[in-house]
Amino acid sequence: MRYGEVIERSLSIFWRHRYLWLLGALGGGEASGGGGFGNFGLSGQGSPGGGQASGDLGTQFTQWLTDNILLLVVLSTLLLLFFLVYFLVSCVATGAAIRAAAEHDAERPFGLRLAWRAGLQTFWSILGLRLLGLVLVLLAVALGGAVIAFGVFSAANQQPAGAVTAVLAGIVLLPTFVVLGIVLTLVWILALRSIVLEQRRVFEALGRGLHLVRHRLGRVLLVWLIAIGIGIVIGIGIGIAATLVALPLVAVAAATYATAGLGGALTIGAVLLALYLVGVVAVGGAVGSFMTTYWTLAFRRLDLDPVPFAPVQQAPPGAWPA
């Protein structure tokens, strides 16, 4: 595999076919880092009426929470609905982006309409794969939480044997979770592409991903390490952009604080925060469509020894193969 050629071709496809950015913004972009909020603090400005002690600010904040509980509930509900819908749409957009990247890599005519139709075709399989991954994560979190709870309980009840057992279990589990997490992540990434490009079911695709990790371990690890490097660069770029966008929003909140007091600043800040989160997710996904393309092209080249990867069949106009 020529890794430099994979990167260059992925960048070319990402730049020439910009509807991939839309698919990424809709959830088809691979996670590659993201921006966050900077530690922007207000410099102790008071309201026009005079100085305010920290206790007074605390009282105002509590009062604002009481007076605006409906606003917070509405914003929280809207954000929850947004992320739920976004998750479901992303199951379509991910399949669409992967299929589109493969078709453009094969230099066959393709577009948004066919890509979306392909994504709809693999929706249930991708959803099943993601839910299975969620179950595994929850099981790992539950196991880790149980060990920590056992250790804390043993220490609180002066049971050194139990505390030592919990520490030893943690020492064993931590590296185990790290290694298993890396392996399962690689298998999951490859299985996702097997579902879309090879039309496999969930467990068949996982078996295919595990087979590639076992028999192409060197290639897979190198592709992954390169992806980490690219992801760090992309993450830094998104972080800088997100910070630059956040600065004027913080300025708006600060100006509102100076003119309308803490309550007005918190109200404006809550709304701006919700919009900011939505925007960061969408922009991060759009940029992350490059990573989707990169992994798809790499997947197509993992089995080039000696037979090339079977091309994705082009659907006739107005139809898509079942």
TIKE-137957 format. One record per residue (C-alpha): residue number from 1; residue in one letter; chain; x, y, z. Coordinates in nm, 2 decimals. Example, Ala and Ser with C-alpha at 12.3 -4.5 7.8 and 13.67 -1.06 7.14 Angstrom:
! residues 2
> i:aa:ch:X:Y:Z
> 1:A:A:1.23:-0.45:0.78 .
> 2:S:A:1.37:-0.11:0.71 .
This chain:
! residues 322
> i:aa:ch:X:Y:Z
> 1:M:A:0.00:0.00:0.00 .
> 2:R:A:0.13:0.35:-0.09 .
> 3:Y:A:0.02:0.54:0.21 .
> 4:G:A:0.12:0.88:0.07 .
> 5:E:A:-0.10:0.81:-0.24 .
> 6:V:A:-0.39:0.73:-0.01 .
> 7:I:A:-0.36:1.06:0.17 .
> 8:E:A:-0.32:1.26:-0.15 .
> 9:R:A:-0.61:1.09:-0.33 .
> 10:S:A:-0.83:1.13:-0.02 .
> 11:L:A:-0.76:1.50:-0.01 .
> 12:S:A:-0.83:1.53:-0.39 .
> 13:I:A:-1.17:1.35:-0.36 .
> 14:F:A:-1.25:1.55:-0.04 .
> 15:W:A:-1.18:1.88:-0.22 .
> 16:R:A:-1.33:1.80:-0.56 .
> 17:H:A:-1.66:1.65:-0.44 .
> 18:R:A:-1.78:1.90:-0.18 .
> 19:Y:A:-2.11:1.73:-0.13 .
> 20:L:A:-1.91:1.50:0.09 .
> 21:W:A:-1.88:1.80:0.33 .
> 22:L:A:-2.26:1.81:0.36 .
> 23:L:A:-2.27:1.44:0.43 .
> 24:G:A:-2.00:1.49:0.69 .
> 25:A:A:-2.19:1.78:0.85 .
> 26:L:A:-2.49:1.54:0.87 .
> 27:G:A:-2.29:1.29:1.07 .
> 28:G:A:-2.09:1.11:0.80 .
> 29:G:A:-1.75:1.25:0.91 .
> 30:E:A:-1.52:1.04:1.12 .
> 31:A:A:-1.43:1.18:1.46 .
> 32:S:A:-1.09:1.35:1.43 .
> 33:G:A:-1.08:1.59:1.73 .
> 34:G:A:-1.28:1.90:1.78 .
> 35:G:A:-1.29:2.24:1.93 .
> 36:G:A:-1.39:2.33:2.28 .
> 37:F:A:-1.45:2.63:2.49 .
> 38:G:A:-1.16:2.84:2.61 .
> 39:N:A:-1.14:2.95:2.97 .
> 40:F:A:-1.29:3.29:2.91 .
> 41:G:A:-1.37:3.46:3.24 .
> 42:L:A:-1.54:3.79:3.31 .
> 43:S:A:-1.31:4.04:3.48 .
> 44:G:A:-1.53:4.12:3.78 .
> 45:Q:A:-1.74:4.39:3.60 .
> 46:G:A:-2.04:4.51:3.79 .
> 47:S:A:-2.38:4.62:3.66 .
> 48:P:A:-2.44:4.99:3.59 .
> 49:G:A:-2.59:5.02:3.94 .
> 50:G:A:-2.25:4.97:4.12 .
> 51:G:A:-2.02:4.69:4.25 .
> 52:Q:A:-2.15:4.35:4.33 .
> 53:A:A:-2.00:4.11:4.59 .
> 54:S:A:-1.95:3.75:4.50 .
> 55:G:A:-2.23:3.65:4.74 .
> 56:D:A:-2.47:3.88:4.55 .
> 57:L:A:-2.37:3.73:4.22 .
> 58:G:A:-2.44:3.38:4.37 .
> 59:T:A:-2.78:3.50:4.48 .
> 60:Q:A:-2.85:3.64:4.14 .
> 61:F:A:-2.74:3.32:3.97 .
> 62:T:A:-2.97:3.11:4.19 .
> 63:Q:A:-3.25:3.35:4.12 .
> 64:W:A:-3.19:3.33:3.75 .
> 65:L:A:-3.20:2.95:3.76 .
> 66:T:A:-3.53:2.97:3.93 .
> 67:D:A:-3.68:3.23:3.70 .
> 68:N:A:-3.55:3.06:3.38 .
> 69:I:A:-3.60:2.69:3.45 .
> 70:L:A:-3.84:2.67:3.16 .
> 71:L:A:-3.58:2.81:2.92 .
> 72:L:A:-3.32:2.56:3.04 .
> 73:V:A:-3.56:2.27:3.00 .
> 74:V:A:-3.66:2.38:2.65 .
> 75:L:A:-3.30:2.43:2.54 .
> 76:S:A:-3.20:2.09:2.70 .
> 77:T:A:-3.49:1.92:2.53 .
> 78:L:A:-3.41:2.07:2.19 .
> 79:L:A:-3.04:1.98:2.22 .
> 80:L:A:-3.14:1.62:2.32 .
> 81:L:A:-3.38:1.59:2.02 .
> 82:F:A:-3.11:1.74:1.79 .
> 83:F:A:-2.85:1.49:1.90 .
> 84:L:A:-3.10:1.20:1.87 .
> 85:V:A:-3.21:1.30:1.52 .
> 86:Y:A:-2.85:1.37:1.43 .
> 87:F:A:-2.75:1.02:1.55 .
> 88:L:A:-3.01:0.86:1.33 .
> 89:V:A:-2.94:1.08:1.03 .
> 90:S:A:-2.57:1.01:1.07 .
> 91:C:A:-2.64:0.64:1.02 .
> 92:V:A:-2.75:0.73:0.67 .
> 93:A:A:-2.49:1.00:0.61 .
> 94:T:A:-2.21:0.76:0.71 .
> 95:G:A:-2.30:0.50:0.46 .
> 96:A:A:-2.36:0.76:0.20 .
> 97:A:A:-2.02:0.92:0.25 .
> 98:I:A:-1.83:0.58:0.25 .
> 99:R:A:-2.01:0.47:-0.07 .
> 100:A:A:-1.94:0.80:-0.24 .
> 101:A:A:-1.57:0.80:-0.15 .
> 102:A:A:-1.54:0.45:-0.29 .
> 103:E:A:-1.72:0.53:-0.61 .
> 104:H:A:-1.51:0.84:-0.66 .
> 105:D:A:-1.19:0.65:-0.59 .
> 106:A:A:-1.30:0.41:-0.86 .
> 107:E:A:-1.36:0.71:-1.09 .
> 108:R:A:-1.72:0.63:-1.16 .
> 109:P:A:-1.99:0.90:-1.19 .
> 110:F:A:-2.16:0.95:-0.86 .
> 111:G:A:-2.35:1.22:-0.67 .
> 112:L:A:-2.54:1.32:-0.36 .
> 113:R:A:-2.87:1.15:-0.47 .
> 114:L:A:-2.72:0.81:-0.53 .
> 115:A:A:-2.50:0.84:-0.22 .
> 116:W:A:-2.80:0.92:0.00 .
> 117:R:A:-2.99:0.62:-0.15 .
> 118:A:A:-2.69:0.40:-0.07 .
> 119:G:A:-2.69:0.53:0.29 .
> 120:L:A:-3.06:0.45:0.33 .
> 121:Q:A:-2.99:0.10:0.21 .
> 122:T:A:-2.74:0.03:0.49 .
> 123:F:A:-2.91:0.23:0.77 .
> 124:W:A:-3.03:-0.06:0.98 .
> 125:S:A:-2.70:-0.24:0.97 .
> 126:I:A:-2.50:0.07:1.06 .
> 127:L:A:-2.75:0.14:1.34 .
> 128:G:A:-2.71:-0.21:1.47 .
> 129:L:A:-2.33:-0.19:1.46 .
> 130:R:A:-2.34:0.14:1.66 .
> 131:L:A:-2.59:0.01:1.92 .
> 132:L:A:-2.37:-0.29:1.97 .
> 133:G:A:-2.07:-0.07:2.02 .
> 134:L:A:-2.27:0.14:2.27 .
> 135:V:A:-2.36:-0.18:2.46 .
> 136:L:A:-1.99:-0.28:2.48 .
> 137:V:A:-1.89:0.07:2.60 .
> 138:L:A:-2.16:0.07:2.87 .
> 139:L:A:-2.04:-0.28:2.98 .
> 140:A:A:-1.68:-0.16:3.01 .
> 141:V:A:-1.79:0.15:3.20 .
> 142:A:A:-2.01:-0.06:3.43 .
> 143:L:A:-1.72:-0.30:3.50 .
> 144:G:A:-1.48:-0.01:3.57 .
> 145:G:A:-1.73:0.16:3.79 .
> 146:A:A:-1.79:-0.15:3.98 .
> 147:V:A:-1.42:-0.19:4.05 .
> 148:I:A:-1.39:0.17:4.17 .
> 149:A:A:-1.70:0.14:4.38 .
> 150:F:A:-1.57:-0.17:4.54 .
> 151:G:A:-1.24:-0.01:4.62 .
> 152:V:A:-1.40:0.30:4.77 .
> 153:F:A:-1.64:0.09:4.97 .
> 154:S:A:-1.36:-0.13:5.10 .
> 155:A:A:-1.15:0.17:5.19 .
> 156:A:A:-1.44:0.35:5.37 .
> 157:N:A:-1.51:0.04:5.57 .
> 158:Q:A:-1.14:-0.02:5.66 .
> 159:Q:A:-1.11:-0.34:5.46 .
> 160:P:A:-0.75:-0.33:5.32 .
> 161:A:A:-0.78:-0.66:5.15 .
> 162:G:A:-1.07:-0.54:4.94 .
> 163:A:A:-0.90:-0.21:4.86 .
> 164:V:A:-0.58:-0.39:4.75 .
> 165:T:A:-0.79:-0.63:4.54 .
> 166:A:A:-0.96:-0.33:4.37 .
> 167:V:A:-0.63:-0.16:4.30 .
> 168:L:A:-0.48:-0.48:4.15 .
> 169:A:A:-0.79:-0.53:3.94 .
> 170:G:A:-0.76:-0.18:3.81 .
> 171:I:A:-0.39:-0.23:3.72 .
> 172:V:A:-0.49:-0.53:3.52 .
> 173:L:A:-0.81:-0.39:3.36 .
> 174:L:A:-0.67:-0.05:3.25 .
> 175:P:A:-0.41:-0.18:3.00 .
> 176:T:A:-0.65:-0.45:2.90 .
> 177:F:A:-0.92:-0.20:2.82 .
> 178:V:A:-0.68:0.02:2.63 .
> 179:V:A:-0.56:-0.27:2.41 .
> 180:L:A:-0.91:-0.40:2.36 .
> 181:G:A:-1.04:-0.05:2.29 .
> 182:I:A:-0.78:0.00:2.01 .
> 183:V:A:-0.85:-0.34:1.86 .
> 184:L:A:-1.22:-0.30:1.87 .
> 185:T:A:-1.20:0.05:1.73 .
> 186:L:A:-1.00:-0.08:1.43 .
> 187:V:A:-1.24:-0.37:1.38 .
> 188:W:A:-1.54:-0.14:1.41 .
> 189:I:A:-1.40:0.11:1.15 .
> 190:L:A:-1.33:-0.17:0.90 .
> 191:A:A:-1.66:-0.35:0.97 .
> 192:L:A:-1.84:-0.02:0.89 .
> 193:R:A:-1.69:-0.02:0.55 .
> 194:S:A:-1.75:-0.39:0.50 .
> 195:I:A:-2.12:-0.32:0.57 .
> 196:V:A:-2.14:-0.05:0.31 .
> 197:L:A:-1.90:-0.17:0.04 .
> 198:E:A:-1.94:-0.55:0.07 .
> 199:Q:A:-2.31:-0.55:0.18 .
> 200:R:A:-2.24:-0.77:0.48 .
> 201:R:A:-2.45:-0.80:0.79 .
> 202:V:A:-2.33:-0.67:1.13 .
> 203:F:A:-2.16:-0.98:1.27 .
> 204:E:A:-2.03:-1.08:0.92 .
> 205:A:A:-1.88:-0.74:0.89 .
> 206:L:A:-1.72:-0.76:1.23 .
> 207:G:A:-1.57:-1.09:1.13 .
> 208:R:A:-1.44:-0.93:0.82 .
> 209:G:A:-1.29:-0.65:1.02 .
> 210:L:A:-1.13:-0.89:1.27 .
> 211:H:A:-0.99:-1.09:0.98 .
> 212:L:A:-0.82:-0.78:0.83 .
> 213:V:A:-0.68:-0.68:1.16 .
> 214:R:A:-0.53:-1.02:1.21 .
> 215:H:A:-0.39:-1.07:0.86 .
> 216:R:A:-0.31:-0.71:0.77 .
> 217:L:A:-0.20:-0.60:1.12 .
> 218:G:A:0.10:-0.40:1.01 .
> 219:R:A:-0.10:-0.21:0.74 .
> 220:V:A:-0.39:-0.15:0.96 .
> 221:L:A:-0.18:-0.01:1.25 .
> 222:L:A:0.02:0.22:1.01 .
> 223:V:A:-0.30:0.35:0.86 .
> 224:W:A:-0.44:0.41:1.21 .
> 225:L:A:-0.12:0.59:1.33 .
> 226:I:A:-0.13:0.81:1.02 .
> 227:A:A:-0.50:0.88:1.09 .
> 228:I:A:-0.41:0.98:1.45 .
> 229:G:A:-0.15:1.23:1.32 .
> 230:I:A:-0.39:1.37:1.06 .
> 231:G:A:-0.67:1.38:1.33 .
> 232:I:A:-0.44:1.58:1.56 .
> 233:V:A:-0.37:1.84:1.29 .
> 234:I:A:-0.74:1.86:1.20 .
> 235:G:A:-0.84:1.88:1.57 .
> 236:I:A:-0.60:2.17:1.63 .
> 237:G:A:-0.74:2.35:1.33 .
> 238:I:A:-1.10:2.30:1.44 .
> 239:G:A:-1.01:2.40:1.79 .
> 240:I:A:-0.85:2.73:1.67 .
> 241:A:A:-1.15:2.80:1.45 .
> 242:A:A:-1.40:2.71:1.73 .
> 243:T:A:-1.21:2.95:1.96 .
> 244:L:A:-1.22:3.23:1.71 .
> 245:V:A:-1.59:3.18:1.67 .
> 246:A:A:-1.64:3.16:2.05 .
> 247:L:A:-1.46:3.49:2.11 .
> 248:P:A:-1.73:3.72:1.96 .
> 249:L:A:-2.00:3.51:2.13 .
> 250:V:A:-1.83:3.57:2.46 .
> 251:A:A:-1.80:3.94:2.38 .
> 252:V:A:-2.18:3.95:2.32 .
> 253:A:A:-2.24:3.78:2.65 .
> 254:A:A:-2.00:4.02:2.82 .
> 255:A:A:-2.17:4.32:2.66 .
> 256:T:A:-2.51:4.20:2.77 .
> 257:Y:A:-2.37:4.16:3.13 .
> 258:A:A:-2.25:4.52:3.13 .
> 259:T:A:-2.59:4.65:3.01 .
> 260:A:A:-2.85:4.40:3.15 .
> 261:G:A:-2.67:4.24:3.44 .
> 262:L:A:-2.60:3.88:3.51 .
> 263:G:A:-2.95:3.75:3.43 .
> 264:G:A:-2.95:3.88:3.08 .
> 265:A:A:-2.59:3.76:3.02 .
> 266:L:A:-2.68:3.41:3.13 .
> 267:T:A:-3.00:3.40:2.92 .
> 268:I:A:-2.81:3.51:2.61 .
> 269:G:A:-2.52:3.28:2.69 .
> 270:A:A:-2.74:2.98:2.73 .
> 271:V:A:-2.89:3.03:2.38 .
> 272:L:A:-2.55:3.11:2.22 .
> 273:L:A:-2.40:2.80:2.38 .
> 274:A:A:-2.67:2.57:2.24 .
> 275:L:A:-2.62:2.72:1.89 .
> 276:Y:A:-2.24:2.70:1.93 .
> 277:L:A:-2.26:2.33:2.01 .
> 278:V:A:-2.47:2.26:1.71 .
> 279:G:A:-2.24:2.45:1.49 .
> 280:V:A:-1.92:2.29:1.62 .
> 281:V:A:-2.07:1.94:1.57 .
> 282:A:A:-2.17:2.02:1.21 .
> 283:V:A:-1.84:2.19:1.11 .
> 284:G:A:-1.64:1.91:1.28 .
> 285:G:A:-1.83:1.65:1.09 .
> 286:A:A:-1.79:1.84:0.76 .
> 287:V:A:-1.41:1.85:0.81 .
> 288:G:A:-1.42:1.49:0.93 .
> 289:S:A:-1.55:1.37:0.60 .
> 290:F:A:-1.19:1.37:0.49 .
> 291:M:A:-1.11:1.11:0.75 .
> 292:T:A:-1.41:0.91:0.63 .
> 293:T:A:-1.27:0.92:0.28 .
> 294:Y:A:-0.92:0.84:0.40 .
> 295:W:A:-1.03:0.52:0.59 .
> 296:T:A:-1.25:0.41:0.29 .
> 297:L:A:-0.96:0.44:0.05 .
> 298:A:A:-0.73:0.26:0.29 .
> 299:F:A:-0.99:-0.02:0.34 .
> 300:R:A:-1.01:-0.07:-0.04 .
> 301:R:A:-0.63:-0.12:-0.05 .
> 302:L:A:-0.58:-0.35:0.25 .
> 303:D:A:-0.65:-0.66:0.04 .
> 304:L:A:-0.45:-0.57:-0.27 .
> 305:D:A:-0.23:-0.87:-0.22 .
> 306:P:A:-0.26:-1.00:-0.48 .
> 307:V:A:-0.61:-0.93:-0.61 .
> 308:P:A:-0.76:-0.58:-0.62 .
> 309:F:A:-1.06:-0.50:-0.41 .
> 310:A:A:-1.38:-0.58:-0.60 .
> 311:P:A:-1.53:-0.25:-0.73 .
> 312:V:A:-1.86:-0.12:-0.60 .
> 313:Q:A:-2.13:-0.18:-0.86 .
> 314:Q:A:-2.28:0.13:-1.01 .
> 315:A:A:-2.66:0.13:-1.00 .
> 316:P:A:-2.86:0.20:-1.31 .
> 317:P:A:-3.03:0.54:-1.34 .
> 318:G:A:-3.32:0.57:-1.09 .
> 319:A:A:-3.24:0.25:-0.90 .
> 320:W:A:-3.01:0.11:-0.65 .
> 321:P:A:-2.92:-0.25:-0.60 .
> 322:A:A:-3.08:-0.43:-0.30 .
